Amino acid sequence: MLRAERLVKIYGSGTRAVDDVSLTLPKGSCLGVVGESGSGKSTLARCLLSLERINGGNIWLHDQQLNTLSGEALRKARQQMQLVLQNPNASFNERLPIMTSLMEPLECIGRRSPSFLDV
């Protein structure tokens, strides 16, 4: 489960990109975030993956508080997450079969899950 409580992200310019966002995603669920251009959708996604430092709030993946992790512990936690941005062509190589694109991150971390291959 991914859980975020009262997330805040303020850029150095003072721009408040994420303001008091809370959400809970049960295991196996999928979330789509919709909003106007510049409304903070991508920033929220990067914060949830701990690719951006948050200014307030907390993020948990299962029982680990992500916003307190660093180094190897954070890399290990990120192996359980995937972000697909709004432009799928920027996320996937159109010249490769989709299965190849989906398998590549698993192979990079040395995992080839049989249950994944059955999909």
DSSP file (Angstrom, degrees, kcal/mol; ACC not computed):
  #  RESIDUE AA STRUCTURE BP1 BP2  ACC     N-H-->O    O-->H-N    N-H-->O    O-->H-N    TCO  KAPPA ALPHA  PHI   PSI    X-CA   Y-CA   Z-CA
    1    1 A M              0   0    0      0, 0.0    61,-3.6     0, 0.0     2,-0.5   0.000 360.0 360.0 360.0 138.2    0.0    0.0    0.0
    2    2 A L  E     +AB  25  61A   0     23,-2.3    23,-3.5    59,-0.2     2,-0.4  -0.939 360.0 178.8-107.3 128.9    1.2    3.5   -0.8
    3    3 A R  E     -AB  24  60A   0     57,-2.8    57,-3.3    -2,-0.5     2,-0.4  -0.996  10.3-175.4-135.0 135.7    0.0    6.2    1.6
    4    4 A A  E     -AB  23  59A   0     19,-2.9    19,-2.2    -2,-0.4     2,-0.5  -0.992   6.1-164.2-129.1 138.5    0.6    9.9    1.6
    5    5 A E  E     - B   0  58A   0     53,-2.6    53,-1.8    -2,-0.4    17,-0.2  -0.978  66.2 -24.2-128.9 122.4   -0.5   12.3    4.3
    6    6 A R  E    S-     0   0A   0     -2,-0.5    14,-0.3    51,-0.2    16,-0.2   0.837  76.9-167.4  53.9  44.6   -0.6   16.1    4.0
    7    7 A L  E     -A   21   0A   0     14,-3.0    14,-1.7    12,-0.1    13,-1.0  -0.374   8.2-176.3 -66.4 137.9    2.1   16.4    1.3
    8    8 A V  E     -AB  19  56A   0     48,-2.2    47,-2.9    11,-0.2    48,-1.5  -0.999   8.5-178.7-134.7 132.5    3.5   19.8    0.6
    9    9 A K  E     +A   18   0A   0      9,-2.2     8,-1.8    -2,-0.4     9,-1.6  -0.970   4.4 177.8-132.5 118.5    6.0   20.7   -2.1
   10   10 A I  E     -A   16   0A   0     -2,-0.4     6,-0.2     6,-0.2     2,-0.1  -0.982  20.4-139.9-120.7 125.1    7.2   24.3   -2.4
   11   11 A Y    >   -     0   0    0      4,-2.8     3,-2.8    -2,-0.5     4,-0.0  -0.381  32.5 -99.9 -78.8 163.5    9.8   25.2   -5.0
   12   12 A G  T 3  S+     0   0    0      1,-0.3    -1,-0.1     2,-0.2    -2,-0.0   0.755 122.1  62.2 -54.3 -28.6   12.6   27.7   -4.2
   13   13 A S  T 3  S-     0   0    0      2,-0.1    -1,-0.3     1,-0.1     3,-0.1   0.554 122.4-105.4 -74.8  -7.0   10.7   30.5   -6.0
   14   14 A G  S <  S+     0   0    0     -3,-2.8     2,-0.4     1,-0.3    -2,-0.2   0.384  71.3 148.5  95.7  -3.1    7.9   30.1   -3.4
   15   15 A T        -     0   0    0      1,-0.1    -4,-2.8    -5,-0.1     2,-1.0  -0.525  43.1-143.7 -69.0 123.9    5.6   28.3   -5.9
   16   16 A R  E     +A   10   0A   0     -2,-0.4    -6,-0.2    -6,-0.2     3,-0.1  -0.782  27.7 170.0 -90.7  99.0    3.4   25.8   -3.9
   17   17 A A  E    S+     0   0A   0     -8,-1.8     2,-0.4    -2,-1.0    -1,-0.2   0.820  70.4  27.8 -83.1 -33.2    3.2   22.9   -6.4
   18   18 A V  E    S-A    9   0A   0     -9,-1.6    -9,-2.2    25,-0.1     2,-0.5  -0.999  72.4-170.5-131.0 128.0    1.5   20.4   -4.0
   19   19 A D  E     -A    8   0A   0     -2,-0.4   -11,-0.2   -11,-0.2   -12,-0.1  -0.874  63.1 -36.3-131.1 100.5   -0.6   21.7   -1.2
   20   20 A D  E    S+     0   0A   0    -13,-1.0     2,-0.5    -2,-0.5   -14,-0.2   0.920  77.5 173.3  60.2  51.8   -1.9   19.4    1.6
   21   21 A V  E     +A    7   0A   0    -14,-1.7   -14,-3.0   -16,-0.1     2,-0.4  -0.794   7.9 178.7 -95.5 130.1   -2.5   16.2   -0.5
   22   22 A S  E     +     0   0A   0     -2,-0.5     2,-0.3   -17,-0.2   -17,-0.2  -0.985   9.6 154.0-127.7 141.3   -3.4   13.0    1.2
   23   23 A L  E     -A    4   0A   0    -19,-2.2   -19,-2.9    -2,-0.4     2,-0.4  -0.985  28.1-149.0-160.2 157.9   -4.2    9.7   -0.5
   24   24 A T  E     -A    3   0A   0     -2,-0.3   -21,-0.2   -21,-0.2    -2,-0.0  -0.995   9.0-169.8-133.2 126.7   -4.1    5.9    0.0
   25   25 A L  E     -A    2   0A   0    -23,-3.5   -23,-2.3    -2,-0.4     3,-0.1  -0.941  18.5-141.6-116.9 107.8   -3.5    3.4   -2.8
   26   26 A P    >   -     0   0    0      0, 0.0     3,-2.1     0, 0.0    -2,-0.0  -0.255  42.4 -75.7 -62.4 156.3   -4.2   -0.2   -1.8
   27   27 A K  T 3  S+     0   0    0      1,-0.3     3,-0.1   -26,-0.0     0, 0.0  -0.245 120.0  18.2 -53.5 134.6   -1.8   -2.9   -3.2
   28   28 A G  T 3  S+     0   0    0      1,-0.3    -1,-0.3    -3,-0.1     2,-0.1   0.422  97.3 126.2  84.2  -0.9   -2.4   -3.6   -6.8
   29   29 A S    <   -     0   0    0     -3,-2.1     2,-0.4    -4,-0.1    -1,-0.3  -0.396  48.2-143.5 -88.9 169.2   -4.4   -0.4   -7.5
   30   30 A C        -     0   0    0     -2,-0.1     2,-0.4    -3,-0.1    -3,-0.0  -0.971   8.5-156.6-132.0 143.9   -3.7    2.2  -10.1
   31   31 A L        -     0   0    0     -2,-0.4     2,-0.5    -6,-0.1    -6,-0.0  -0.982   4.6-165.3-126.9 132.6   -4.2    6.0   -9.8
   32   32 A G        -     0   0    0     -2,-0.4     2,-0.5     2,-0.0    -2,-0.0  -0.967  10.4-156.0-111.6 132.2   -4.7    8.5  -12.6
   33   33 A V        -     0   0    0     -2,-0.5     2,-0.4     2,-0.0    -2,-0.0  -0.938  12.1-170.5-111.3 126.1   -4.2   12.2  -11.7
   34   34 A V        +     0   0    0     -2,-0.5     2,-0.3     7,-0.0    -2,-0.0  -0.920  23.0 117.5-119.7 139.6   -6.0   14.7  -13.8
   35   35 A G        -     0   0    0     -2,-0.4     3,-0.1     5,-0.0     5,-0.1  -0.964  59.0 -62.4 178.5 172.6   -5.6   18.5  -13.8
   36   36 A E    >   -     0   0    0     -2,-0.3     3,-1.9     1,-0.2     5,-0.3  -0.212  68.4 -79.4 -65.9 159.8   -4.7   21.6  -15.8
   37   37 A S  T 3  S+     0   0    0      1,-0.3    -1,-0.2     2,-0.1     0, 0.0  -0.403 120.5  18.1 -58.6 131.8   -1.2   22.0  -17.2
   38   38 A G  T 3  S+     0   0    0     -3,-0.1    -1,-0.3    -2,-0.1    -2,-0.1   0.572  86.9 121.9  82.6   9.2    1.1   23.3  -14.4
   39   39 A S  S <  S-     0   0    0     -3,-1.9    -2,-0.1    -4,-0.0    -3,-0.1   0.520  88.3 -97.9 -86.2  -3.6   -1.3   22.2  -11.6
   40   40 A G  S  > S+     0   0    0     -4,-0.2     4,-2.7   -22,-0.1     5,-0.2   0.561  80.7 131.4 105.7   9.3    1.3   19.9   -9.9
   41   41 A K  H  > S+     0   0    0     -5,-0.3     4,-2.1     2,-0.2     5,-0.1   0.952  80.3  39.7 -60.7 -51.9    0.4   16.4  -11.3
   42   42 A S  H  > S+     0   0    0      1,-0.2     4,-2.6     2,-0.2    -1,-0.2   0.872 114.9  53.6 -67.5 -36.5    3.9   15.4  -12.3
   43   43 A T  H  > S+     0   0    0      2,-0.2     4,-2.4     1,-0.2    -1,-0.2   0.919 108.0  50.6 -63.4 -42.8    5.4   17.0   -9.2
   44   44 A L  H  X S+     0   0    0     -4,-2.7     4,-2.6     2,-0.2    -2,-0.2   0.933 110.9  49.0 -59.0 -46.1    3.0   15.0   -7.0
   45   45 A A  H  X S+     0   0    0     -4,-2.1     4,-1.5     1,-0.2    -2,-0.2   0.920 111.6  48.4 -60.8 -44.2    4.0   11.8   -8.8
   46   46 A R  H  <>S+     0   0    0     -4,-2.6     5,-3.2     1,-0.2     6,-1.1   0.868 111.4  50.9 -65.4 -35.5    7.7   12.6   -8.4
   47   47 A C  H ><5S+     0   0    0     -4,-2.4     3,-1.6     4,-0.2    -2,-0.2   0.921 106.7  53.6 -65.8 -43.4    7.1   13.4   -4.7
   48   48 A L  H 3<5S+     0   0    0     -4,-2.6    -1,-0.2     1,-0.3    -2,-0.2   0.828 112.0  45.2 -61.5 -31.5    5.3   10.0   -4.2
   49   49 A L  T 3<5S-     0   0    0     -4,-1.5    -1,-0.3    -5,-0.2    -2,-0.2   0.394 115.1-118.3 -89.2   2.2    8.3    8.2   -5.7
   50   50 A S  T < 5S+     0   0    0     -3,-1.6    -3,-0.2     2,-0.2    -2,-0.1   0.819  80.5 125.7  60.1  33.0   10.7   10.3   -3.5
   51   51 A L  S   <S+     0   0    0     -5,-3.2     2,-0.4    -6,-0.2    -4,-0.2   0.618  74.8  42.2 -87.6 -17.4   12.3   11.8   -6.7
   52   52 A E  S    S-     0   0    0     -6,-1.1     2,-0.3    -9,-0.1    -2,-0.2  -0.978  92.6-118.2-124.7 140.4   11.5   15.2   -5.3
   53   53 A R        -     0   0    0     -2,-0.4     2,-0.2    -3,-0.1    -6,-0.1  -0.606  29.7-136.7 -75.5 136.5   12.0   16.2   -1.6
   54   54 A I        -     0   0    0     -2,-0.3   -45,-0.2    -7,-0.1     3,-0.1  -0.637   6.9-148.8 -92.4 154.4    8.8   17.2    0.1
   55   55 A N  S    S+     0   0    0    -47,-2.9     2,-0.3     1,-0.3   -46,-0.2   0.626  79.7   4.3 -93.7 -17.3    8.5   20.3    2.4
   56   56 A G  E    S+B    8   0A   0    -48,-1.5   -48,-2.2     2,-0.0    -1,-0.3  -0.987  97.5  38.9-162.7 157.7    5.8   18.7    4.5
   57   57 A G  E     -     0   0A   0     -2,-0.3     2,-0.3   -50,-0.2   -51,-0.2  -0.362  68.7 -90.6  94.6-175.2    3.9   15.6    5.1
   58   58 A N  E     -B    5   0A   0    -53,-1.8   -53,-2.6    -2,-0.1     2,-0.4  -0.975  20.2-156.0-141.7 152.1    4.8   11.9    5.0
   59   59 A I  E     -B    4   0A   0     -2,-0.3     7,-1.8   -55,-0.2     8,-0.8  -0.998  11.9-171.4-131.2 129.9    4.8    9.1    2.5
   60   60 A W  E     -BC   3  65A   0    -57,-3.3   -57,-2.8    -2,-0.4     2,-0.5  -0.966  14.1-165.5-122.1 139.2    4.7    5.4    3.3
   61   61 A L  E >  S-BC   2  64A   0      3,-2.5     3,-2.3    -2,-0.4     2,-0.4  -0.980  78.0 -45.1-117.1 113.3    5.2    2.3    1.1
   62   62 A H  T 3  S-     0   0    0    -61,-3.6   -59,-0.1    -2,-0.5    -2,-0.0  -0.516 126.3 -25.0  57.2-116.4    3.8   -0.6    3.1
   63   63 A D  T 3  S+     0   0    0     -2,-0.4     2,-0.5    -3,-0.1    -1,-0.3   0.300 117.3  99.8-107.8  10.0    5.4    0.0    6.5
   64   64 A Q  E <   -C   61   0A   0     -3,-2.3    -3,-2.5    13,-0.0     2,-1.0  -0.829  69.3-135.8-100.0 132.0    8.4    2.1    5.3
   65   65 A Q  E >   -C   60   0A   0     -2,-0.5     3,-1.5    -5,-0.2     4,-0.4  -0.753  19.9-164.8 -84.3 104.2    8.3    5.8    5.6
   66   66 A L  G >  S+     0   0    0     -7,-1.8     3,-1.8    -2,-1.0    -1,-0.2   0.851  79.7  63.2 -61.9 -39.3    9.8    6.8    2.2
   67   67 A N  G 3  S+     0   0    0     -8,-0.8    -1,-0.3     1,-0.3   -13,-0.1   0.484 104.1  49.9 -73.0   2.3   10.6   10.4    2.9
   68   68 A T  G <  S+     0   0    0     -3,-1.5    -1,-0.3    -9,-0.2    -2,-0.2   0.451  93.9  95.0-109.4  -5.5   13.1    9.3    5.6
   69   69 A L    <   +     0   0    0     -3,-1.8     2,-0.3    -4,-0.4    -3,-0.0  -0.483  46.5 169.2 -85.8 155.6   14.9    6.8    3.4
   70   70 A S    >>  +     0   0    0     -2,-0.2     3,-1.0     0, 0.0     4,-0.9  -0.952  44.5   2.7-151.1 171.4   18.1    7.4    1.5
   71   71 A G  H 3> S-     0   0    0     -2,-0.3     4,-2.2     1,-0.2     3,-0.3  -0.165 125.1  -1.8  55.7-134.5   20.7    5.6   -0.5
   72   72 A E  H 3> S+     0   0    0      1,-0.2     4,-2.5     2,-0.2    -1,-0.2   0.848 132.5  56.3 -61.5 -38.8   20.3    1.8   -0.9
   73   73 A A  H <> S+     0   0    0     -3,-1.0     4,-1.9     1,-0.2    -1,-0.2   0.901 110.1  45.5 -62.6 -40.4   17.1    1.6    1.2
   74   74 A L  H  X S+     0   0    0     -4,-0.9     4,-2.2    -3,-0.3    -2,-0.2   0.905 111.5  51.8 -69.9 -41.1   15.4    4.2   -1.1
   75   75 A R  H  X S+     0   0    0     -4,-2.2     4,-0.8     1,-0.2    -2,-0.2   0.911 110.2  49.8 -60.1 -41.9   16.7    2.4   -4.2
   76   76 A K  H >< S+     0   0    0     -4,-2.5     3,-0.7     1,-0.2     4,-0.2   0.907 110.3  49.4 -64.7 -42.1   15.3   -0.9   -2.9
   77   77 A A  H >< S+     0   0    0     -4,-1.9     3,-1.7     1,-0.2    -1,-0.2   0.885 104.9  58.7 -64.1 -38.5   11.9    0.7   -2.1
   78   78 A R  H >< S+     0   0    0     -4,-2.2     3,-1.8     1,-0.3    -1,-0.2   0.720  88.4  74.5 -65.8 -20.5   11.7    2.3   -5.6
   79   79 A Q  T << S+     0   0    0     -4,-0.8    -1,-0.3    -3,-0.7    -2,-0.2   0.676  93.4  55.2 -64.8 -15.0   12.0   -1.2   -7.2
   80   80 A Q  T <  S+     0   0    0     -3,-1.7     2,-0.3    -4,-0.2    -1,-0.3   0.343 102.2  69.5 -98.0   5.1    8.3   -1.7   -6.1
   81   81 A M    <   -     0   0    0     -3,-1.8     2,-0.3   -32,-0.1   -32,-0.0  -0.870  55.1-169.4-126.4 155.8    7.0    1.4   -7.9
   82   82 A Q        -     0   0    0     -2,-0.3     2,-0.5     2,-0.0    -3,-0.0  -0.993   5.7-159.9-144.6 138.8    6.4    2.5  -11.5
   83   83 A L        -     0   0    0     -2,-0.3     2,-0.5     8,-0.0    -2,-0.0  -0.980   4.3-173.1-119.1 127.3    5.6    5.9  -12.9
   84   84 A V        -     0   0    0     -2,-0.5    -2,-0.0     2,-0.0     7,-0.0  -0.975  21.7-143.1-118.5 115.3    4.0    6.3  -16.4
   85   85 A L        -     0   0    0     -2,-0.5     6,-0.1     2,-0.2     5,-0.1  -0.144  31.2 -91.7 -75.2 172.7    3.8   10.0  -17.3
   86   86 A Q  S    S+     0   0    0      1,-0.2     3,-0.1     2,-0.1    -1,-0.1   0.703 115.9  62.9 -62.1 -22.5    1.0   11.5  -19.3
   87   87 A N    >>  -     0   0    0      1,-0.2     3,-1.7     2,-0.0     4,-0.7  -0.855  66.5-169.5-104.3  99.1    2.7   11.0  -22.7
   88   88 A P  H >> S+     0   0    0      0, 0.0     4,-2.3     0, 0.0     3,-0.6   0.787  84.4  64.8 -60.9 -26.1    3.1    7.2  -23.1
   89   89 A N  H 34 S+     0   0    0      1,-0.2     5,-0.2     2,-0.2    -3,-0.0   0.783 100.9  51.0 -66.7 -24.9    5.4    7.7  -26.1
   90   90 A A  H <4 S+     0   0    0     -3,-1.7    -1,-0.2     1,-0.1     3,-0.1   0.683 114.4  44.5 -81.1 -18.5    7.9    9.3  -23.7
   91   91 A S  H << S+     0   0    0     -4,-0.7     2,-0.4    -3,-0.6    -2,-0.2   0.762 115.4  43.3 -95.0 -29.6    7.6    6.3  -21.4
   92   92 A F  S  < S-     0   0    0     -4,-2.3     2,-0.7    10,-0.0    -1,-0.1  -0.925  79.0-121.5-123.9 144.0    7.8    3.4  -23.9
   93   93 A N    >   -     0   0    0     -2,-0.4     3,-1.7     1,-0.1     8,-0.1  -0.738  19.1-153.8 -81.7 114.8   10.0    2.8  -26.9
   94   94 A E  T 3  S+     0   0    0     -2,-0.7    -1,-0.1     1,-0.3     4,-0.1   0.644  90.9  61.6 -67.5 -13.3    7.6    2.5  -29.8
   95   95 A R  T 3  S+     0   0    0      2,-0.1    -1,-0.3    -3,-0.0    -2,-0.0   0.559  96.9  70.1 -88.2  -8.9   10.1    0.3  -31.7
   96   96 A L  S <  S-     0   0    0     -3,-1.7     2,-0.0     1,-0.0     5,-0.0  -0.806  94.0-101.1-107.7 149.1   10.1   -2.4  -29.0
   97   97 A P    >>  -     0   0    0      0, 0.0     4,-1.7     0, 0.0     3,-0.7  -0.397  35.8-118.2 -60.3 145.6    7.4   -4.9  -28.1
   98   98 A I  H 3> S+     0   0    0      1,-0.3     4,-2.4     2,-0.2     5,-0.2   0.851 113.8  59.0 -58.0 -36.1    5.5   -3.7  -25.0
   99   99 A M  H 3> S+     0   0    0      1,-0.2     4,-2.2     2,-0.2    -1,-0.3   0.889 103.9  51.5 -61.7 -38.2    6.6   -6.8  -23.1
  100  100 A T  H <> S+     0   0    0     -3,-0.7     4,-1.8     1,-0.2    -1,-0.2   0.920 110.7  48.2 -63.0 -43.7   10.3   -5.9  -23.7
  101  101 A S  H  < S+     0   0    0     -4,-1.7    -2,-0.2     1,-0.2    -1,-0.2   0.877 113.6  47.1 -64.4 -37.9    9.6   -2.4  -22.3
  102  102 A L  H  X S+     0   0    0     -4,-2.4     4,-0.5     1,-0.2    -1,-0.2   0.836 113.4  48.1 -73.3 -32.4    7.8   -3.8  -19.3
  103  103 A M  H  X S+     0   0    0     -4,-2.2     4,-2.5    -5,-0.2     3,-0.3   0.788  92.5  79.1 -78.0 -28.1   10.5   -6.5  -18.6
  104  104 A E  H  X S+     0   0    0     -4,-1.8     4,-2.0     1,-0.2    -1,-0.2   0.879  92.5  47.4 -53.6 -48.3   13.5   -4.1  -18.9
  105  105 A P  H  > S+     0   0    0      0, 0.0     4,-1.0     0, 0.0    -1,-0.2   0.892 112.8  50.5 -62.8 -36.0   13.2   -2.5  -15.4
  106  106 A L  H  <>S+     0   0    0     -4,-0.5     5,-3.1    -3,-0.3     3,-0.5   0.910 110.3  49.1 -66.0 -40.9   12.8   -6.0  -13.8
  107  107 A E  H ><5S+     0   0    0     -4,-2.5     3,-1.2     1,-0.2    -1,-0.2   0.850 103.9  60.7 -66.9 -33.1   15.9   -7.3  -15.6
  108  108 A C  H 3<5S+     0   0    0     -4,-2.0    -1,-0.2     1,-0.3    -2,-0.2   0.809 110.4  41.0 -63.4 -28.9   17.8   -4.2  -14.4
  109  109 A I  T 3<5S-     0   0    0     -4,-1.0    -1,-0.3    -3,-0.5    -2,-0.2   0.282 121.3-106.9-103.5  10.8   17.2   -5.2  -10.8
  110  110 A G  T < 5S+     0   0    0     -3,-1.2     2,-0.4     1,-0.2    -3,-0.2   0.758  77.1 126.5  77.6  25.1   17.8   -8.9  -11.5
  111  111 A R      < +     0   0    0     -5,-3.1     2,-0.3    -6,-0.1    -1,-0.2  -0.962  30.4 173.4-121.5 133.3   14.2  -10.1  -11.2
  112  112 A R        -     0   0    0     -2,-0.4    -9,-0.0    -3,-0.1     3,-0.0  -0.765  23.0-157.9-131.1  87.1   12.2  -12.1  -13.7
  113  113 A S     >  -     0   0    0     -2,-0.3     4,-1.9     1,-0.2     3,-0.4  -0.510  11.0-150.4 -71.8 120.2    8.9  -12.8  -11.9
  114  114 A P  H  > S+     0   0    0      0, 0.0     4,-1.1     0, 0.0    -1,-0.2   0.872  99.0  55.7 -57.2 -37.0    7.1  -15.8  -13.4
  115  115 A S  H  4 S+     0   0    0      1,-0.2     4,-0.3     2,-0.2     3,-0.2   0.861 106.4  51.0 -65.3 -33.4    3.7  -14.3  -12.4
  116  116 A F  H >4 S+     0   0    0     -3,-0.4     3,-1.4     1,-0.2    -1,-0.2   0.896 106.1  54.6 -67.5 -39.9    4.6  -11.2  -14.4
  117  117 A L  H 3< S+     0   0    0     -4,-1.9    -1,-0.2     1,-0.3    -2,-0.2   0.743  99.6  62.6 -67.1 -22.8    5.5  -13.3  -17.4
  118  118 A D  T 3<        0   0    0     -4,-1.1    -1,-0.3     1,-0.2    -2,-0.2   0.592 360.0 360.0 -77.3 -10.9    2.1  -14.9  -17.4
  119  119 A V    <         0   0    0     -3,-1.4    -1,-0.2    -4,-0.3    -2,-0.1   0.504 360.0 360.0 -67.0 360.0    0.3  -11.6  -17.9
